[in-house]
Amino acid sequence: MTLPTPPDAAGGIAARHQAALNQGQFLIQRCGGCQQHVYFPRELCPHCGSEALALVAPAGTGTVYSTTTVRRKPEAGGDLNVALIDLDEGVRLMSRVEGVPTSDVRIGQRVKARVLQREGAAAIVVFDLVNEGVAA
């Protein structure tokens, strides 16, 4: 799916990106000028300066580039994994890997994106480990 992202659209690209997330859709941009993917969404391509950016649905698969654990008290939700994920499309984003203990997240692991929606909060992109081609 490709959605055009004109620079004059109401709310700007960040608002349109968040609106898509809130509807359960993870989108990144692809430049019509240089054909490179871009994330986090912006008005101009950082590679070639083109305004010809469109929101597209990525495959959602990627690799853990780096990981760390933020230590929190149990009453504050417990430890939290923070990871940099390289999507197969060539962009890197900060997120977290869910569904496993923070100590089990390793550099080089394959992951799959999903949109996490919680009542009263903006939706975010998180990742799950992928085992043998199937999300865990």
Backbone bond lengths (Angstrom), bond angles and torsions (degrees), N, CA, C in turn:
res aa  C-N    CA-C-N  psi(-1)  N-CA   C-N-CA  omega(-1)  CA-C   N-CA-C  phi
1 M - - - 1.451 - - 1.517 108.86 -
2 T 1.299 117.30 134.59 1.457 123.35 178.10 1.513 109.05 -125.96
3 L 1.315 115.76 129.36 1.458 121.66 176.34 1.515 108.46 -117.60
4 P 1.332 119.04 126.38 1.464 120.00 177.74 1.521 109.90 -64.95
5 T 1.315 116.49 147.88 1.460 120.84 -179.80 1.518 110.33 -126.10
6 P 1.347 116.89 74.89 1.461 119.03 178.73 1.518 110.60 -64.48
7 P 1.349 117.47 140.96 1.457 120.04 -177.01 1.518 113.86 -62.93
8 D 1.341 118.14 -20.37 1.459 119.69 -176.71 1.528 113.18 -95.93
9 A 1.323 118.33 6.74 1.465 120.62 -178.73 1.530 110.13 -65.21
10 A 1.315 115.90 144.22 1.463 121.96 -177.45 1.527 111.45 -57.66
11 G 1.323 115.37 132.19 1.453 120.97 175.76 1.513 114.62 88.88
12 G 1.311 118.70 -14.92 1.459 120.57 178.91 1.516 112.43 79.15
13 I 1.305 115.03 169.68 1.463 121.55 -175.73 1.530 112.39 -64.84
14 A 1.327 118.00 -38.12 1.462 119.97 179.99 1.529 110.98 -62.73
15 A 1.322 116.72 -40.42 1.464 120.53 178.97 1.518 111.12 -67.52
16 R 1.339 117.54 -39.43 1.467 120.20 178.45 1.525 110.93 -67.56
17 H 1.327 115.85 -37.94 1.465 120.25 177.23 1.527 110.55 -62.52
18 Q 1.335 116.77 -46.50 1.466 120.24 -179.92 1.521 110.99 -66.74
19 A 1.328 117.88 -37.14 1.466 120.60 177.43 1.525 110.45 -61.31
20 A 1.324 117.29 -40.63 1.471 120.70 177.31 1.522 110.18 -64.05
21 L 1.338 117.56 -43.79 1.471 120.52 177.10 1.527 110.44 -59.22
22 N 1.325 116.05 -44.23 1.467 120.01 -179.24 1.521 112.06 -63.22
23 Q 1.341 117.01 -20.43 1.466 122.02 175.47 1.528 111.28 -95.11
24 G 1.338 116.46 8.22 1.465 120.82 176.95 1.513 115.46 86.67
25 Q 1.327 117.64 14.45 1.454 121.90 -175.81 1.523 110.85 -115.17
26 F 1.349 117.37 120.05 1.458 123.16 175.70 1.525 108.57 -92.07
27 L 1.331 116.27 120.26 1.458 121.57 -178.65 1.523 110.21 -127.64
28 I 1.330 115.77 146.82 1.453 121.93 170.14 1.527 106.28 -123.63
29 Q 1.324 117.46 177.58 1.451 119.64 179.23 1.524 111.28 -104.40
30 R 1.334 114.96 152.78 1.459 122.12 171.96 1.523 106.01 -129.48
31 C 1.323 115.33 132.46 1.456 121.17 -177.90 1.520 110.37 -83.50
32 G 1.318 116.44 128.96 1.451 121.56 176.37 1.519 112.49 -74.82
33 G 1.338 117.16 -15.91 1.450 121.55 179.64 1.523 112.59 -83.24
34 C 1.326 116.49 -56.03 1.471 120.42 -175.66 1.532 113.01 -108.02
35 Q 1.326 117.17 -4.13 1.466 123.91 177.36 1.533 114.21 70.34
36 Q 1.326 118.15 9.60 1.463 120.35 178.92 1.526 110.05 -86.25
37 H 1.331 115.27 152.22 1.462 120.99 175.88 1.518 109.41 -85.50
38 V 1.332 114.97 152.98 1.462 122.13 -176.93 1.521 108.70 -135.16
39 Y 1.322 115.90 136.71 1.463 121.19 171.63 1.519 106.31 -156.19
40 F 1.198 118.68 135.68 1.425 140.68 3.79 1.526 109.13 -74.54
41 P 1.347 118.83 143.20 1.459 121.52 -175.91 1.526 113.66 -52.90
42 R 1.325 114.39 141.80 1.466 121.93 179.87 1.528 109.45 -148.08
43 E 1.302 116.37 172.23 1.460 121.43 -175.46 1.531 113.12 -80.19
44 L 1.338 118.02 -30.32 1.459 122.85 -179.27 1.520 109.92 -123.61
45 C 1.321 116.57 145.37 1.463 121.37 177.26 1.529 109.45 -67.48
46 P 1.336 118.24 125.94 1.467 120.01 179.17 1.528 112.57 -72.41
47 H 1.322 117.01 -12.65 1.466 121.02 -178.18 1.527 112.10 -88.39
48 C 1.351 116.92 -42.06 1.463 119.50 -174.46 1.530 113.97 -129.78
49 G 1.337 117.73 -6.46 1.459 120.76 178.92 1.521 115.10 84.21
50 S 1.317 117.78 2.14 1.457 121.82 -178.33 1.522 111.40 -68.06
51 E 1.335 115.09 150.46 1.459 121.50 172.46 1.523 110.86 -93.68
52 A 1.318 117.44 -0.88 1.471 122.81 -174.62 1.528 111.31 -83.61
53 L 1.332 116.64 60.72 1.461 121.93 179.47 1.518 110.08 -102.33
54 A 1.313 116.55 137.56 1.463 122.00 177.77 1.519 109.25 -128.65
55 L 1.325 116.46 143.07 1.457 121.03 174.75 1.523 109.00 -76.73
56 V 1.334 116.44 130.94 1.460 121.94 179.55 1.529 108.98 -134.77
57 A 1.312 115.41 154.07 1.466 120.48 177.20 1.526 108.63 -83.71
58 P 1.345 118.03 121.00 1.455 120.03 177.18 1.520 110.22 -78.44
59 A 1.325 116.31 166.99 1.467 120.07 174.16 1.527 109.42 -60.83
60 G 1.342 115.81 -31.24 1.465 120.31 178.31 1.513 113.54 88.51
61 T 1.319 117.43 -1.63 1.458 120.32 179.01 1.518 109.75 -97.37
62 G 1.326 114.92 151.26 1.447 119.84 -179.18 1.505 112.08 -167.64
63 T 1.334 114.23 -166.64 1.460 122.31 -175.82 1.518 109.20 -132.72
64 V 1.333 116.33 140.77 1.461 120.82 175.60 1.528 107.94 -69.43
65 Y 1.335 116.71 118.81 1.455 122.52 179.16 1.529 110.44 -88.28
66 S 1.327 116.17 -41.92 1.465 121.30 176.07 1.519 108.73 -153.45
67 T 1.311 115.82 161.06 1.464 120.49 -178.04 1.524 110.10 -151.82
68 T 1.311 114.79 148.76 1.454 120.79 175.09 1.525 107.57 -148.26
69 T 1.307 115.91 164.90 1.459 121.17 178.17 1.517 109.48 -116.49
70 V 1.309 115.55 127.01 1.463 121.74 173.44 1.523 106.27 -92.95
71 R 1.300 116.11 117.16 1.470 120.87 -178.41 1.530 110.06 -80.95
72 R 1.342 114.62 126.82 1.464 120.57 178.34 1.522 108.44 -134.97
73 K 1.320 115.18 152.04 1.458 120.34 176.18 1.525 109.52 -64.68
74 P 1.329 117.63 149.95 1.467 119.81 179.48 1.529 113.04 -54.77
75 E 1.326 117.82 -37.66 1.462 120.02 -179.21 1.538 111.89 -70.71
76 A 1.340 117.09 -13.57 1.461 121.63 176.25 1.527 111.15 -98.36
77 G 1.329 116.77 10.03 1.460 120.73 177.90 1.512 114.81 107.76
78 G 1.339 117.02 -4.88 1.462 119.76 178.98 1.525 112.01 79.37
79 D 1.322 114.83 -178.65 1.460 121.10 -177.63 1.526 111.19 -59.60
80 L 1.321 114.97 149.30 1.458 122.24 -177.48 1.522 109.01 -129.65
81 N 1.313 116.19 129.89 1.458 121.74 174.86 1.517 108.89 -82.54
82 V 1.332 117.03 134.87 1.461 122.73 172.12 1.526 106.10 -123.62
83 A 1.335 116.44 126.94 1.461 119.98 -175.48 1.517 111.31 -135.55
84 L 1.331 114.94 150.01 1.449 121.53 167.32 1.518 106.14 -96.94
85 I 1.328 115.35 128.28 1.463 121.59 -176.64 1.520 108.88 -117.04
86 D 1.327 116.17 128.51 1.462 122.06 173.28 1.517 107.74 -94.03
87 L 1.341 116.86 110.39 1.458 120.10 175.70 1.525 109.55 -71.23
88 D 1.318 116.49 153.55 1.456 121.31 179.58 1.528 111.87 -60.62
89 E 1.325 117.78 -21.40 1.461 122.26 178.71 1.530 112.23 -76.45
90 G 1.339 117.32 -7.45 1.460 120.04 176.20 1.511 116.30 100.95
91 V 1.328 118.27 7.59 1.464 120.40 177.57 1.528 109.19 -106.79
92 R 1.312 115.62 156.06 1.471 121.73 179.84 1.521 108.59 -118.45
93 L 1.328 116.43 136.85 1.452 119.97 176.17 1.512 111.39 -138.90
94 M 1.322 114.84 155.55 1.460 121.21 177.35 1.519 108.42 -92.63
95 S 1.319 115.53 133.66 1.457 120.89 -179.43 1.517 107.61 -158.98
96 R 1.315 115.10 -147.46 1.468 120.33 174.28 1.514 109.40 -149.68
97 V 1.324 114.99 156.77 1.454 122.00 176.28 1.519 106.13 -102.23
98 E 1.324 116.24 126.65 1.457 121.03 -175.55 1.521 111.35 -111.03
99 G 1.319 115.05 165.97 1.458 121.17 173.46 1.518 114.97 87.21
100 V 1.332 117.55 -1.55 1.465 121.59 177.64 1.523 107.94 -138.37
101 P 1.335 117.75 156.15 1.465 119.54 175.12 1.535 110.15 -58.74
102 T 1.321 116.66 147.04 1.464 120.43 -178.00 1.525 111.83 -56.54
103 S 1.317 117.73 -32.19 1.469 121.43 -178.99 1.530 112.85 -71.22
104 D 1.329 117.61 -14.38 1.472 121.31 -179.85 1.528 113.20 -89.62
105 V 1.321 117.86 -5.82 1.466 120.87 179.68 1.525 107.95 -84.60
106 R 1.340 116.57 125.80 1.457 122.80 -175.18 1.532 111.43 -129.13
107 I 1.323 114.90 148.49 1.464 121.21 174.03 1.524 108.40 -59.17
108 G 1.329 115.82 135.88 1.458 121.44 177.84 1.518 114.67 95.00
109 Q 1.336 117.73 -10.85 1.466 119.57 179.31 1.529 110.29 -69.32
110 R 1.321 115.49 145.99 1.460 121.85 176.33 1.522 108.90 -84.33
111 V 1.322 115.57 140.92 1.458 122.04 -177.93 1.521 110.29 -137.71
112 K 1.329 115.01 162.59 1.464 122.55 178.09 1.522 107.81 -131.28
113 A 1.329 116.06 134.26 1.470 122.25 -178.19 1.519 111.26 -76.62
114 R 1.319 114.09 150.86 1.460 121.49 167.90 1.519 107.53 -149.99
115 V 1.309 115.52 155.08 1.466 120.92 179.72 1.522 107.64 -92.52
116 L 1.328 115.54 125.52 1.462 121.96 178.54 1.519 108.33 -100.62
117 Q 1.334 114.62 119.27 1.459 120.47 179.91 1.521 108.28 -116.32
118 R 1.325 114.94 126.38 1.465 121.06 177.75 1.513 108.63 -124.89
119 E 1.314 115.30 142.06 1.465 121.45 -179.66 1.526 110.87 -54.84
120 G 1.337 115.25 127.92 1.454 120.70 176.04 1.521 115.08 79.98
121 A 1.335 118.32 5.19 1.468 121.03 -179.50 1.528 109.66 -131.19
122 A 1.307 115.34 154.24 1.465 119.93 176.17 1.528 109.16 -67.95
123 A 1.310 116.74 143.12 1.463 121.72 178.48 1.529 109.57 -68.67
124 I 1.338 116.07 149.10 1.462 122.15 178.83 1.526 109.48 -134.49
125 V 1.317 115.68 164.33 1.462 121.44 175.99 1.523 108.24 -96.16
126 V 1.329 116.61 127.12 1.461 122.86 173.75 1.530 107.68 -126.33
127 F 1.314 115.81 171.75 1.461 119.77 -177.04 1.528 111.15 -128.77
128 D 1.314 114.61 151.06 1.467 123.20 173.90 1.510 108.04 -119.49
129 L 1.334 116.34 146.74 1.457 120.10 176.22 1.516 110.22 -64.60
130 V 1.327 116.56 147.12 1.446 123.40 177.91 1.521 108.43 -110.38
131 N 1.322 116.96 127.05 1.455 122.09 177.46 1.510 109.55 -119.63
132 E 1.325 115.97 122.87 1.462 122.04 176.59 1.531 112.00 51.31
133 G 1.348 116.42 41.16 1.451 120.70 176.13 1.514 114.86 81.52
134 V 1.326 118.37 1.77 1.463 121.97 -179.54 1.511 108.53 -124.46
135 A 1.331 117.23 132.40 1.479 121.09 178.52 1.511 109.18 -62.34
136 A 1.329 115.55 139.56 1.460 121.07 -179.81 1.509 111.56 -75.48
